[in-house]
Amino acid sequence: MNKTLIIFLFILISFNSSGQDEKLSEIVASIAEELAGDETDPDAAAVYIERLYDLNEKPVRINSADETELSRLFFLTDFQVKALADYVHSSGRIFSLYEIANIPGFDRNLAGLITPFVSLDAEIENHSDSVKLRNNLLTNFSVRYPAHDTAAPGSPWKILARYKFTAGRFSGGFSAEKDAGEKLLSGNPPLPDFLSGNLTWTGKRIIRKVIIGDFGARFGMGTSINTGLRTGLSLTQTGYLSGSDEIKPYTSTDENIFFRGLVARFQIKKTGLSLFYSINRIDATIDTAENGSDLFVETFYKSGLHNTDSSVRKKDALKEYCYGINLLRDFNSFRLGLLWTGSWFSIPVNRINPDPEDIYNFKGDRISSASAYYKAVYGRIVFYGEASANMSRRFAFVQGLSFRPSDRLTMNFIYRNYDPGFAGFHGKGLFSSSSGDNVRGLFGNFTYEAARHLFVIAGCDLRYYPWLKYRCSAPSMAVSREIRIKFLPTDRVSVEAVYSYRSSMLNGQETFGTKKQENIFSRLIKATVRYSPDDNLTLGIRFDYKTTEPGTSRGMLLLQDLNYRSRKIPVSVWLRYCIFRTDNWDSRLYAYENDLLYSFSVPALSGEGTRSYIMLLWKVSEFMDFRIKYGLTELIRNDNAGSETQELKMQVRIWF
């Protein structure tokens, strides 16, 4: 009764800041939670959030009407990018963000989403010959108690340092990270566990961009090359769209997916050419053949943690060489691209006695693939697709369609077929699995403005796995369905309700004999209400209810945020109190949390307990800010005894 009273009082007095940080968290929250729930790629949310923060720091100048500049809004469709450019060309400069809602392909909801990431300045940033040096330094310190492994060789602190500079046409920087349990400095010479850096030059003539050091790339639909965001994130949110080619400096902390070397992009009128070459060391488990002399790669190690003796031996054990050439040609409303890429390893991959599900996995020391992709705009329809093949004659095929039959209705359809054995070490195609292969599927969704301020978004994804996969020893099927209703009566009130259904096939619990497959179902209902009495304060509450079958496991979550931004002093405060109860791990729930810049937190809440945190932002000066976050998770065990997990995170950012 006392807890219920406290929660009720908490709701009555709760308020929430409505600055750009809050808008940013609202945009990424649902997608981050879904990505965290995808056990095959739980850290993909970090990439998505980092890209949004990059846009937040360097907004897109929509009045430039330059499609390359507008494509930096990676969550827009090609149709929306073109519609935005055409509107500026025909109607002139946009003076208010509310004007965007009246552009074909946009509505009030989408116009509000892009607000933190756009600028109404008319010109793209000018790179003058005069060099004006700008610096940005960020450091993070975080620790969890009790520590996961007290026998780890290093301290329990996780430390991250990032430095970035821009000077005219040049930019560059470095990232250094030590995970919890890792040594701060190791090796010869002593260096942080992960160290990354790059130098970039940007031009406007034939040579458009050159990057030396660590970089990421994406071409076409990403089936062969895509080191960034794996598209296909949500049934009713942005992120599944066709996007555009890009090469960019690598600033994340995943220690295995990036390239290290040289990349250059050239442009002559409507023809573009990109070339890259990379030599990078990646983590792997190395074993010895039966003759005792030949080495081979048994598995690739992707976690990036090196806090035990065995994981330290896997660090940088394998050298990967990679190259690629991409040719792109624009023909008015049609774009055609061709890609050739290859990789080879210093030690061959040879899985001894693999499990049946791994029979099609890559073996050997060389792999190459070719891709052809296109995009065509015809009136209110955008077609896009890609076909890829590797040296093992395994194929990947993607075809998408975006259609806007009226100003209030948008529809999207995507078909994909990734053969078992289509290995793309740096590929993440539309709605692919984390490994990029063994799935055929059809996706569709629509967004409909049913009435003024009322939006209905629904999506469905049907998947068939023609070969075995993790926890399923036979071909299987899966279905995902979701409907999202948003009501935005005013700028200060938003109401959202989501119903989500998931069905998949997994192995049964048989101890002996062939395992039979059984259907696993989950249903989730989520409701969120936010209210802002003025520009600095908002009231928000959320309720989740989830069921899974067989076994009828249930989970419930109720949370309240209290955030405040002071007018008198440069301090903002974020608070959350959440209660949850689930029958087991199958009915676990996820709740996105505000966190440090370029960081994310989407804890999996399972069992019975509470989750709360407080985060403070202090803008120390015009050139410095400080963030600190304290989180506490309390669990109640069956014997009524409790356990606590505490987290402390600190961040200092300086720019000058």
KALINQUI-V567511 format. One line per field, one symbol per residue. psi: psi as a letter, one per 40 degrees, with the letter a starting at -180 (. if undefined). burial: + if it has 16 or more other ideal C-beta (glycine too) atoms within 10 Angstrom, else -. Layout:
# KALINQUI-V567511
psi=???
burial=???
This chain:
# KALINQUI-V567511
psi=ddddddddddddeiihifaddddddddeddddddddeheegdeddddddddddddddgihgdedfhddddedgeeiidddddddddddddeaiheidddddehheiaddddddedeeiieidiihhgidhhhhhihhhhihiihhiidheeidaiehhhhhhhiiigbeiiaaihhihiheiidhiahihiidhhiiihhhhiebdhdihhhbhiiihhbeeddhgebhhifdideiieeidaiiihiiheaeheeeiihbhiihihhbehihhhihhhihiiihhihideedhiihdihhedehgeidddddehfehhhhiiihhhhhhgbehhhihhhiiiiidhihghhgiideedeihiaeiiiiiihiihhhgbehhiiiihiiaeefiihhhhihhhgdieehhihhhhihhiheghgdfigihfiideeifhhihiiiihhgdihehhhhiihhhihheiiihfhfiiiiihhiihhhhhgdieehhhhhhhhhhhihiiaehdiahhiiihhiihhhhhhhihhdaeeiihiiihihiiiiiefhiiihhihhhihhiddighihhiihhiihidaddfiiihhiiaiifiihgihhiahaihiihhhhhgdaeehihihhhihhhihideeiiiihiihhihhhhi.
burial=------+------+++++--+++++++++++++++++---+--++++++++++-+---++++++++--+++++++++++++++++-++-----+-----+--++++++++++++-+++--------+--------+++-+++++-------+-+-+++++++++-+--+-+++++++++++++--+-----+++-+++-+++-----++++++++++++++++++++++++++++++++++++++++++++++++++++++-+++++----+++-+-+-+-++++----------+++-++--++++---+--++-++-+++++-+-+------+-+-+-+++-+-+-+++-----+--++++-+-+-+-+-+++++--+-+++++++++-+-+++++++-+++-----+-+-++++++++++++++++++++-+++++++-+++++++---+-+++++++-+-+-+++--++--+-+-+++++++-+---+-+++-+-+-+-++++-------+-+--+-+-+-+-+-+++---+++++++-+++++----+-+++++++++++------++++++++++++--++++++++++++++++++-+++++++++-+-+-------+-+++-+-+-+---------+-+-+-+-++--
